[in-house]
Amino acid sequence: MSVTTQHTTPTELMVYRVVFALLIINKAGGLIYTRTFAPGLQKLDSNDYLILAGTFHGIHAISRSINPAPPVPPAPGNRRPPTTGIESMESSHFRLTCFQSPTGVKFLLFTSPEQPNTDVIVRRCYEVYGDFVMKNPFYSLEMPVRVEKFDRALGAYLARP
Amino acid sequence: MSVYSLYIFDRHTECIYTKRWTDRHALPAIRSTAGGALSNGSSSTANDIPAATRRAMKHSDDAKLIFGTIFSLRRMVRQLGGTDDQFLSYRTGEYKLHYFETPTQLKLIMLTDLHVGNMRTVLYQIWATLYVEYVVKSPLAPTEHASGVGVANELFEGGLERFIVSTM
């Protein structure tokens, strides 16, 4: 990447930095929100997205149990911090950043591999979710998110004009 | 910067080689207390099994779990990124898993700590300069390494040990 930066203008460089999609998975592994912001990933139907969410939920749990790192002694007076599951996954076409909230809701952000600060973006999505979904009195927990203000806020943050 | 383990799976999804550089001494103790807390029946049966056997069982279970993870992630990546997309690596808060697949569907998987960069070239080197040279070209090794026969020979083990030490 550092080689190409010298030859490309900032606007050309921006072309590579794309947020493809955001998925939100509830603590039971069910898909509650999916939205595509830019083309780049294969088109999947809603059933495939549901399967994908369930699969990832399982892999996330397994990745915690195969932790080979020696346990670090916790700070005195504290409990051992819980092992985290997959935080980021890379393939040759995209990068998946996963953020799990303390209540077990997982935010999956699909970006291009060149996109920087994906962990900041996914945390911002969590904030938007907290503001517009959790504070919505008509939203029932663990159910699919159909909140118009949330859609608009996410679009304003992630969709490229 | 450290390497925790290396796994090689053949095209029949069988684990043909495992190498660990750190041993988890604390783990059996944690597991037995967790079992005791859950139910008394399971803890008494778990205590009958010696710690060494339990550790070996845990290790073979780990290999199966890792293969399952890789298999699912690989399929997920192909589904989302297209048929020419390849799964490269994933990272958790504690470790990093690197993946390399040869054209013959031999899968090399390495688990390291978080302070290492891209290990794909290292895995390629292990396959090209060690596996092909010492295992594939070995006249004593069978073509299919069912249950790992012929993989863990002296030359391969020694070469791997030296190679890992030199890259770290």
HADDOCK unambig.tbl for C-alpha pairs under 7 A between the chains (distance, minus, plus):
assign (segid A and resid 41 and name CA) (segid B and resid 80 and name CA) 5.49 0.50 0.50
assign (segid A and resid 41 and name CA) (segid B and resid 81 and name CA) 5.39 0.50 0.50
assign (segid A and resid 42 and name CA) (segid B and resid 80 and name CA) 5.06 0.50 0.50
assign (segid A and resid 42 and name CA) (segid B and resid 81 and name CA) 5.91 0.50 0.50
assign (segid A and resid 42 and name CA) (segid B and resid 82 and name CA) 6.27 0.50 0.50
assign (segid A and resid 52 and name CA) (segid B and resid 76 and name CA) 6.94 0.50 0.50
assign (segid A and resid 59 and name CA) (segid B and resid 69 and name CA) 5.68 0.50 0.50
assign (segid A and resid 62 and name CA) (segid B and resid 65 and name CA) 6.86 0.50 0.50
assign (segid A and resid 66 and name CA) (segid B and resid 62 and name CA) 6.03 0.50 0.50
assign (segid A and resid 67 and name CA) (segid B and resid 94 and name CA) 7.00 0.50 0.50
assign (segid A and resid 67 and name CA) (segid B and resid 95 and name CA) 6.75 0.50 0.50
assign (segid A and resid 68 and name CA) (segid B and resid 4 and name CA) 6.39 0.50 0.50
assign (segid A and resid 69 and name CA) (segid B and resid 94 and name CA) 6.37 0.50 0.50
assign (segid A and resid 69 and name CA) (segid B and resid 95 and name CA) 6.48 0.50 0.50
assign (segid A and resid 70 and name CA) (segid B and resid 24 and name CA) 6.36 0.50 0.50
assign (segid A and resid 84 and name CA) (segid B and resid 92 and name CA) 6.00 0.50 0.50
assign (segid A and resid 84 and name CA) (segid B and resid 93 and name CA) 5.35 0.50 0.50
assign (segid A and resid 85 and name CA) (segid B and resid 92 and name CA) 5.35 0.50 0.50
assign (segid A and resid 86 and name CA) (segid B and resid 90 and name CA) 6.67 0.50 0.50
assign (segid A and resid 86 and name CA) (segid B and resid 91 and name CA) 5.73 0.50 0.50
assign (segid A and resid 86 and name CA) (segid B and resid 92 and name CA) 4.41 0.50 0.50
assign (segid A and resid 87 and name CA) (segid B and resid 91 and name CA) 5.71 0.50 0.50
assign (segid A and resid 87 and name CA) (segid B and resid 92 and name CA) 4.82 0.50 0.50
assign (segid A and resid 87 and name CA) (segid B and resid 93 and name CA) 6.79 0.50 0.50
assign (segid A and resid 88 and name CA) (segid B and resid 90 and name CA) 5.65 0.50 0.50
assign (segid A and resid 88 and name CA) (segid B and resid 91 and name CA) 5.30 0.50 0.50
assign (segid A and resid 88 and name CA) (segid B and resid 92 and name CA) 6.86 0.50 0.50
assign (segid A and resid 89 and name CA) (segid B and resid 89 and name CA) 5.85 0.50 0.50
assign (segid A and resid 89 and name CA) (segid B and resid 90 and name CA) 4.06 0.50 0.50
assign (segid A and resid 89 and name CA) (segid B and resid 91 and name CA) 6.30 0.50 0.50
assign (segid A and resid 90 and name CA) (segid B and resid 87 and name CA) 6.47 0.50 0.50
assign (segid A and resid 90 and name CA) (segid B and resid 88 and name CA) 5.55 0.50 0.50
assign (segid A and resid 90 and name CA) (segid B and resid 89 and name CA) 5.36 0.50 0.50
assign (segid A and resid 90 and name CA) (segid B and resid 90 and name CA) 6.05 0.50 0.50
assign (segid A and resid 91 and name CA) (segid B and resid 77 and name CA) 6.90 0.50 0.50
assign (segid A and resid 91 and name CA) (segid B and resid 85 and name CA) 6.74 0.50 0.50
assign (segid A and resid 91 and name CA) (segid B and resid 86 and name CA) 5.41 0.50 0.50
assign (segid A and resid 91 and name CA) (segid B and resid 87 and name CA) 4.30 0.50 0.50
assign (segid A and resid 91 and name CA) (segid B and resid 88 and name CA) 4.92 0.50 0.50
assign (segid A and resid 91 and name CA) (segid B and resid 89 and name CA) 7.00 0.50 0.50
assign (segid A and resid 92 and name CA) (segid B and resid 85 and name CA) 5.75 0.50 0.50
assign (segid A and resid 92 and name CA) (segid B and resid 86 and name CA) 5.48 0.50 0.50
assign (segid A and resid 92 and name CA) (segid B and resid 87 and name CA) 6.67 0.50 0.50
assign (segid A and resid 92 and name CA) (segid B and resid 88 and name CA) 6.79 0.50 0.50
assign (segid A and resid 93 and name CA) (segid B and resid 81 and name CA) 5.99 0.50 0.50
assign (segid A and resid 93 and name CA) (segid B and resid 85 and name CA) 6.01 0.50 0.50
